[in-house]
Amino acid sequence: MIAYLFRVRENQARALIKQVRPLLEDLDHHPEPIPARPIDPSDLAGYAMHATSTTNDRDTPH
């Protein structure tokens, strides 16, 4: 999905994620995996609507 959204190849997206993950962890940011893997943009939109409508104890919005 990330590769599709940013119009890069899947192997490029994986390489970028591997590079960014340690940087996020250094900043004490540990993103949680989403419960289901979105297949197309409409799945992602549905997830975003659900994630932003639920209440949680985070300091930052999704």
N, C-alpha and C positions, 0 to 999 in steps of 0.2 A: 504494500500500500504506500509506504514512504517513497519507494522508487517511482511509483506511478504519479504521486502528487508532485514530486520534484523533477519529474521527467528525466530520471537517470536510470541506469541499469541496476538490477537487483544487487549484483556483486559490488557496485560502487556504493550503494546505500549501506550495505552491510559493513564495508570498510570504514565508511564515515561514522557509523554508529559505534564501531569498535574504538575509533579514535576519540569520540566525544564522551563516551561512557565514563572513562577514568577522570576526565575533567569535571564532569558533573559530581562524581563521587568525592573528588577533592574539595568541592564546595558544599559537601554534605547534603547533596540532593540525590535521592534514590527513587527514581520514578517506579511506580508499580506497574506491572504488566496489565494490559486490559484483559477482561475476562474471556473475550472471544476475539478471534482474529478477523478483522473486517476484510471483506473480499472486494468490495467496490466502494466508491465515494459515498453512496447512499447509506451504506452500513456505518461508515465513519461519522456521517452527519447524525445518524440516529444515536450512536454512542455518545457523541459530544452533547447532544440535547439531554440525554439521560444523565450523564456525568455532571453537567452543570445544574441540573434541577435537583439533585440529591444533596442532602446536608452532610457535611463532614467537618472534622476539626482542623483542617489545614488552614494555614495563614494566607495562602495564595489561591486564586481561582484556577480551575483547570485550563 
